[in-house]
Amino acid sequence: MLHRTLLVMQVFVLYALSGCVRGYDPHLTERPMPSELHADTHAEGELEPLKVDATVITRATDATEVRAVSIAEVVKTAMDQPTSVLEAAARLEAASGRVQTNDGKLLPGLSADYRVRYLRGREVGSFGELQPDVNFARYEPTAAFFYRNNPGAAGTGSKAERRFADAAGYDLREAQRQAMLQAGLSYQDIALTRASMAIAAQLVHDAQRFYDIANARAVAEVASGADVARAEAALAQARRVEIQARAFWKAASIRLAQLLRWDLGEMLTTEDAEIGLQPVVDDASEANLTSEAGRARPDVQAAQMRAEGGTLRTKQGFWDLLGPEVEEIIGGRFVGTQMSSLGTTLIGYAFIGLSFDFEKGGRIRTAKANAKALQVRAEATYEQAAADIQTAMVSVEAAREAIPPAQDEVAAAERSYAIELARFEAGTGTGLEVIQSQNMKARAQLAFIEQVLKFNAAQIELAAAIGHLTPELFAP
């Protein structure tokens, strides 16, 4: 969202300083006038698509390879390619390993060893007699099952690790949610810069036309040279805006390619030649949304799992302090002087006891504090989700309501430009008025396109806020 805000600010500042403001697609591709989009159409949420001339993108790349992508492809790629998603998947694998480690503590172990004793020399016999020159070899291969554990602490610890592993799973889904949100907004940025390039090209076209008229009038000595100078300045400014709009588009393309780990050398553009409303969340679902919808978000679920895991860690500490410790061994030892004539001895014992040290009390206190912190974090995450939903709903409604006035503004600005240009050609208007109306038209066109894309972005943010942002929402 930060990149998008900065992008809009940069373009507005650029056009404001140059006396020209972003507008819509240049090359006079047919688009219905805003006055043709009636009020009842606005009420139904319908908007006739705006077409963008693809040749503007082709010319602007300067032989750079251009790749057209759809928003469905972008969002789907964001599910598994971004670095943040890969990192979350690795953390989930590590959490699964910790679960396996703790589960292993609940199972008995197997031990085996092989001992060889060799005696050469004198040895005292059973009745105290001295036996010289004794050679004796003893072989003791041993195998046993053993179990040493505090069953209560081990079982509770295993449950706690499973909660943290579940949280890692939700973290992966949260990373995917954030990546899809960022990819969707970056796609809107590319659509915005693409429209800005089209507006800039139209601005150059209009400025060139104004210059030709002013120059012809000066040659015919029916106008002063000042109008020609103004026309030259306006044309130079329009060309500068066109160059900067191209730079903004390339920067937006690089950001999206970096997020999705695509080739940075390929310039990305939107697949569709039309810009229109994309209602990701339908009106019926939007009307029924409440803050409770935020509980389905993966970050909320992850925080809840961690809070439960922290509580289990506290219980594990109490089990470790007060629970019985069990140790059992059962196995066999094979004794003999030769491997072919071994004797067998069965060995087994069991121990149940309690142990206490002051260190365990400190560990319990630490676990309780950590559990409380995790619970507070879970509540804060839910509150943030509820705030995100409400904010997104406000943004969607504001963007929807701003579209009709923006359409009316375009209609008025285009009429004003046509009138001023005709007056100038007839010799009853000034060049300054033509330039002002030309810039006003560009500003109105740009504001209209921005409102359409702002609505699309707000819809994407709303879907992400309730945790329902998936590639299927954008399927054709």
LORO-81730 format. One record per residue (C-alpha): residue number from 1; x, y, z. Coordinates in steps of 0.05 Angstrom, whole numbers, plus 5000, padded with zeros to 4 digits. Layout:
BEGIN
- pos_c1_c2_c3
- NUM_X_Y_Z;
...
end
This chain:
BEGIN
- pos_c1_c2_c3
- 1_5000_5000_5000;
- 2_5059_5046_5014;
- 3_5086_5039_4943;
- 4_5017_5054_4915;
- 5_5010_5118_4957;
- 6_5079_5142_4938;
- 7_5065_5127_4865;
- 8_5002_5169_4864;
- 9_5037_5226_4901;
- 10_5096_5224_4853;
- 11_5053_5226_4791;
- 12_5008_5282_4818;
- 13_5068_5323_4838;
- 14_5100_5312_4770;
- 15_5039_5334_4732;
- 16_5026_5392_4778;
- 17_5097_5419_4770;
- 18_5095_5410_4695;
- 19_5026_5441_4688;
- 20_4998_5375_4663;
- 21_4964_5322_4704;
- 22_4955_5247_4691;
- 23_4895_5228_4652;
- 24_4869_5170_4614;
- 25_4892_5132_4554;
- 26_4920_5172_4499;
- 27_4913_5150_4429;
- 28_4840_5169_4425;
- 29_4816_5098_4432;
- 30_4741_5100_4434;
- 31_4713_5108_4504;
- 32_4642_5127_4523;
- 33_4637_5197_4550;
- 34_4622_5200_4624;
- 35_4557_5235_4607;
- 36_4536_5171_4571;
- 37_4543_5131_4636;
- 38_4476_5147_4667;
- 39_4462_5154_4741;
- 40_4422_5090_4743;
- 41_4483_5054_4716;
- 42_4524_5081_4774;
- 43_4471_5057_4823;
- 44_4476_4986_4797;
- 45_4552_4987_4804;
- 46_4564_4978_4730;
- 47_4618_5015_4692;
- 48_4633_5007_4619;
- 49_4705_4986_4612;
- 50_4758_5037_4591;
- 51_4803_5014_4534;
- 52_4878_5027_4533;
- 53_4917_5028_4468;
- 54_4969_4972_4474;
- 55_5015_5008_4423;
- 56_5031_5059_4477;
- 57_5063_5004_4519;
- 58_5099_4975_4459;
- 59_5130_5042_4439;
- 60_5148_5059_4510;
- 61_5191_4997_4522;
- 62_5246_5015_4473;
- 63_5253_4944_4449;
- 64_5249_4917_4520;
- 65_5211_4851_4524;
- 66_5141_4862_4550;
- 67_5101_4808_4585;
- 68_5026_4814_4592;
- 69_4999_4783_4656;
- 70_4930_4776_4686;
- 71_4913_4791_4758;
- 72_4892_4718_4767;
- 73_4962_4695_4746;
- 74_4996_4746_4791;
- 75_4955_4727_4852;
- 76_4964_4653_4839;
- 77_5040_4661_4833;
- 78_5040_4699_4899;
- 79_5016_4636_4933;
- 80_5083_4600_4929;
- 81_5138_4641_4896;
- 82_5152_4701_4942;
- 83_5211_4695_4989;
- 84_5166_4709_5050;
- 85_5123_4649_5031;
- 86_5184_4603_5022;
- 87_5211_4625_5090;
- 88_5144_4611_5124;
- 89_5143_4542_5091;
- 90_5213_4528_5119;
- 91_5191_4550_5188;
- 92_5131_4503_5184;
- 93_5178_4446_5167;
- 94_5222_4463_5227;
- 95_5160_4465_5272;
- 96_5139_4396_5246;
- 97_5209_4371_5264;
- 98_5201_4397_5335;
- 99_5135_4360_5341;
- 100_5169_4296_5319;
- 101_5224_4307_5370;
- 102_5174_4316_5427;
- 103_5132_4257_5406;
- 104_5195_4215_5407;
- 105_5204_4229_5481;
- 106_5140_4190_5494;
- 107_5168_4126_5463;
- 108_5218_4077_5493;
- 109_5289_4075_5467;
- 110_5335_4018_5448;
- 111_5406_4010_5472;
- 112_5460_3960_5453;
- 113_5532_3951_5471;
- 114_5587_3900_5466;
- 115_5641_3892_5518;
- 116_5704_3848_5516;
- 117_5747_3835_5578;
- 118_5814_3800_5572;
- 119_5856_3777_5633;
- 120_5926_3750_5629;
- 121_5969_3738_5692;
- 122_5954_3719_5763;
- 123_5885_3719_5794;
- 124_5858_3705_5863;
- 125_5809_3646_5862;
- 126_5742_3639_5897;
- 127_5775_3610_5960;
- 128_5833_3659_5963;
- 129_5883_3615_5928;
- 130_5930_3648_5878;
- 131_5924_3622_5808;
- 132_5984_3639_5765;
- 133_5986_3645_5689;
- 134_5912_3655_5679;
- 135_5884_3672_5611;
- 136_5812_3691_5611;
- 137_5768_3725_5558;
- 138_5698_3751_5573;
- 139_5647_3775_5522;
- 140_5586_3815_5543;
- 141_5541_3837_5487;
- 142_5479_3872_5516;
- 143_5413_3896_5487;
- 144_5357_3931_5524;
- 145_5295_3974_5519;
- 146_5294_4035_5565;
- 147_5245_4090_5583;
- 148_5266_4150_5623;
- 149_5215_4206_5625;
- 150_5165_4249_5662;
- 151_5103_4225_5624;
- 152_5059_4284_5644;
- 153_5111_4337_5624;
- 154_5128_4300_5560;
- 155_5056_4293_5539;
- 156_5038_4365_5554;
- 157_5101_4389_5519;
- 158_5082_4349_5457;
- 159_5013_4382_5456;
- 160_5045_4451_5463;
- 161_5091_4438_5404;
- 162_5032_4416_5362;
- 163_4998_4482_5377;
- 164_5060_4520_5356;
- 165_5064_4477_5293;
- 166_4992_4494_5278;
- 167_5011_4568_5287;
- 168_5068_4558_5237;
- 169_5017_4530_5188;
- 170_4974_4592_5196;
- 171_5036_4635_5189;
- 172_5047_4604_5121;
- 173_4975_4621_5101;
- 174_4986_4691_5129;
- 175_5049_4700_5087;
- 176_5009_4678_5026;
- 177_4953_4727_5044;
- 178_5002_4785_5050;
- 179_5038_4765_4986;
- 180_4972_4760_4947;
- 181_4950_4827_4975;
- 182_5016_4860_4956;
- 183_5014_4828_4887;
- 184_4943_4850_4875;
- 185_4958_4922_4895;
- 186_5022_4922_4854;
- 187_4981_4898_4794;
- 188_4935_4958_4805;
- 189_4997_5002_4806;
- 190_5018_4976_4738;
- 191_4948_4989_4712;
- 192_4952_5060_4740;
- 193_5020_5074_4709;
- 194_4997_5043_4644;
- 195_4938_5091_4642;
- 196_4985_5148_4661;
- 197_5028_5131_4601;
- 198_4967_5132_4557;
- 199_4946_5200_4586;
- 200_5016_5227_4576;
- 201_5016_5205_4504;
- 202_4948_5239_4494;
- 203_4977_5301_4527;
- 204_5034_5301_4477;
- 205_4984_5292_4420;
- 206_4941_5351_4444;
- 207_5002_5394_4456;
- 208_5028_5379_4386;
- 209_4961_5396_4357;
- 210_4959_5462_4395;
- 211_5030_5479_4372;
- 212_5012_5465_4299;
- 213_4951_5512_4304;
- 214_4991_5566_4339;
- 215_5048_5562_4290;
- 216_5000_5565_4230;
- 217_4966_5626_4260;
- 218_5033_5660_4272;
- 219_5055_5646_4200;
- 220_4989_5677_4176;
- 221_5005_5736_4222;
- 222_4938_5730_4258;
- 223_4969_5712_4325;
- 224_5030_5735_4365;
- 225_5093_5695_4375;
- 226_5077_5689_4449;
- 227_5025_5635_4433;
- 228_5077_5596_4395;
- 229_5125_5601_4453;
- 230_5071_5577_4501;
- 231_5055_5519_4455;
- 232_5129_5499_4451;
- 233_5134_5500_4527;
- 234_5071_5459_4534;
- 235_5096_5408_4484;
- 236_5163_5402_4519;
- 237_5129_5393_4586;
- 238_5082_5340_4558;
- 239_5142_5301_4530;
- 240_5176_5305_4597;
- 241_5114_5278_4631;
- 242_5111_5221_4581;
- 243_5183_5202_4597;
- 244_5170_5204_4673;
- 245_5106_5163_4666;
- 246_5146_5110_4629;
- 247_5196_5109_4687;
- 248_5140_5101_4738;
- 249_5112_5042_4698;
- 250_5180_5008_4695;
- 251_5190_5018_4770;
- 252_5122_4987_4785;
- 253_5138_4929_4739;
- 254_5204_4916_4774;
- 255_5171_4917_4843;
- 256_5120_4865_4821;
- 257_5172_4822_4787;
- 258_5216_4824_4849;
- 259_5158_4803_4893;
- 260_5141_4744_4849;
- 261_5214_4728_4834;
- 262_5205_4736_4760;
- 263_5256_4761_4710;
- 264_5269_4834_4725;
- 265_5288_4846_4653;
- 266_5217_4833_4630;
- 267_5170_4893_4634;
- 268_5102_4872_4659;
- 269_5036_4901_4635;
- 270_4964_4884_4647;
- 271_4935_4831_4603;
- 272_4868_4863_4592;
- 273_4862_4922_4546;
- 274_4806_4949_4590;
- 275_4804_4981_4658;
- 276_4739_4972_4695;
- 277_4710_4956_4763;
- 278_4730_4889_4793;
- 279_4680_4874_4849;
- 280_4719_4819_4886;
- 281_4671_4819_4945;
- 282_4598_4820_4922;
- 283_4550_4871_4951;
- 284_4509_4820_4990;
- 285_4571_4792_5025;
- 286_4597_4862_5038;
- 287_4532_4884_5071;
- 288_4534_4825_5120;
- 289_4606_4835_5141;
- 290_4620_4846_5215;
- 291_4683_4850_5256;
- 292_4673_4777_5274;
- 293_4693_4759_5203;
- 294_4765_4775_5223;
- 295_4769_4712_5265;
- 296_4777_4671_5201;
- 297_4841_4708_5183;
- 298_4904_4665_5187;
- 299_4943_4715_5229;
- 300_4887_4714_5281;
- 301_4885_4638_5281;
- 302_4961_4635_5287;
- 303_4960_4682_5347;
- 304_4906_4640_5380;
- 305_4946_4576_5370;
- 306_5007_4608_5401;
- 307_4966_4631_5461;
- 308_4942_4559_5471;
- 309_5012_4533_5464;
- 310_5037_4582_5517;
- 311_4983_4557_5565;
- 312_5005_4485_5553;
- 313_5078_4505_5565;
- 314_5057_4530_5634;
- 315_5023_4464_5649;
- 316_5085_4428_5625;
- 317_5125_4466_5677;
- 318_5079_4444_5733;
- 319_5083_4372_5709;
- 320_5159_4377_5708;
- 321_5158_4403_5779;
- 322_5107_4356_5811;
- 323_5097_4298_5763;
- 324_5130_4230_5775;
- 325_5192_4211_5737;
- 326_5195_4141_5710;
- 327_5255_4100_5690;
- 328_5250_4028_5665;
- 329_5300_3982_5633;
- 330_5291_3911_5608;
- 331_5342_3873_5568;
- 332_5392_3815_5565;
- 333_5465_3805_5576;
- 334_5502_3747_5546;
- 335_5563_3722_5583;
- 336_5613_3669_5564;
- 337_5685_3654_5548;
- 338_5670_3638_5476;
- 339_5618_3666_5430;
- 340_5594_3595_5414;
- 341_5577_3579_5486;
- 342_5547_3642_5515;
- 343_5504_3644_5576;
- 344_5443_3688_5579;
- 345_5424_3735_5636;
- 346_5358_3774_5638;
- 347_5365_3844_5668;
- 348_5307_3889_5686;
- 349_5288_3943_5736;
- 350_5240_4000_5745;
- 351_5245_4066_5782;
- 352_5191_4117_5799;
- 353_5209_4179_5838;
- 354_5205_4254_5846;
- 355_5259_4306_5839;
- 356_5256_4380_5856;
- 357_5302_4438_5844;
- 358_5290_4513_5852;
- 359_5305_4524_5778;
- 360_5238_4493_5759;
- 361_5199_4546_5797;
- 362_5232_4601_5756;
- 363_5216_4564_5692;
- 364_5143_4561_5711;
- 365_5141_4636_5725;
- 366_5173_4650_5658;
- 367_5123_4605_5622;
- 368_5064_4639_5655;
- 369_5089_4708_5634;
- 370_5101_4685_5563;
- 371_5031_4654_5560;
- 372_5000_4720_5583;
- 373_5040_4758_5530;
- 374_5017_4710_5476;
- 375_4944_4718_5498;
- 376_4950_4794_5496;
- 377_4981_4788_5426;
- 378_4923_4744_5404;
- 379_4872_4795_5427;
- 380_4910_4852_5394;
- 381_4914_4813_5328;
- 382_4839_4802_5328;
- 383_4827_4876_5343;
- 384_4873_4894_5286;
- 385_4835_4848_5239;
- 386_4769_4879_5259;
- 387_4798_4949_5247;
- 388_4825_4927_5179;
- 389_4756_4903_5158;
- 390_4722_4967_5179;
- 391_4775_5009_5145;
- 392_4771_4969_5081;
- 393_4695_4975_5080;
- 394_4700_5051_5088;
- 395_4751_5053_5031;
- 396_4707_5011_4985;
- 397_4646_5055_4998;
- 398_4685_5120_4990;
- 399_4717_5096_4924;
- 400_4649_5073_4898;
- 401_4616_5140_4914;
- 402_4673_5180_4883;
- 403_4668_5148_4814;
- 404_4605_5184_4788;
- 405_4631_5254_4806;
- 406_4697_5237_4774;
- 407_4660_5217_4710;
- 408_4622_5283_4711;
- 409_4687_5320_4720;
- 410_4717_5286_4659;
- 411_4656_5304_4617;
- 412_4660_5377_4637;
- 413_4735_5382_4627;
- 414_4731_5350_4558;
- 415_4676_5399_4537;
- 416_4717_5457_4563;
- 417_4778_5435_4525;
- 418_4739_5427_4460;
- 419_4708_5497_4469;
- 420_4774_5531_4485;
- 421_4810_5498_4427;
- 422_4754_5519_4379;
- 423_4756_5590_4406;
- 424_4831_5593_4395;
- 425_4825_5568_4324;
- 426_4772_5620_4311;
- 427_4817_5675_4340;
- 428_4771_5691_4399;
- 429_4810_5653_4453;
- 430_4881_5654_4481;
- 431_4934_5601_4481;
- 432_4938_5604_4557;
- 433_4865_5584_4562;
- 434_4877_5525_4516;
- 435_4936_5501_4558;
- 436_4896_5508_4622;
- 437_4836_5470_4595;
- 438_4882_5417_4566;
- 439_4915_5406_4635;
- 440_4847_5407_4669;
- 441_4823_5352_4622;
- 442_4885_5310_4638;
- 443_4875_5319_4713;
- 444_4802_5299_4708;
- 445_4818_5238_4666;
- 446_4873_5216_4714;
- 447_4828_5226_4775;
- 448_4774_5184_4742;
- 449_4822_5127_4727;
- 450_4851_5131_4797;
- 451_4782_5125_4828;
- 452_4766_5063_4788;
- 453_4832_5030_4807;
- 454_4824_5054_4879;
- 455_4758_5018_4882;
- 456_4791_4954_4855;
- 457_4847_4961_4905;
- 458_4798_4972_4963;
- 459_4760_4909_4942;
- 460_4825_4869_4944;
- 461_4842_4898_5012;
- 462_4772_4880_5038;
- 463_4779_4808_5013;
- 464_4847_4804_5047;
- 465_4820_4835_5111;
- 466_4768_4781_5119;
- 467_4817_4726_5099;
- 468_4781_4707_5035;
- 469_4833_4731_4984;
- 470_4845_4672_4936;
- 471_4865_4666_4863;
- 472_4795_4638_4848;
- 473_4765_4707_4861;
- 474_4799_4732_4799;
- 475_4785_4673_4754;
- 476_4756_4695_4686;
end
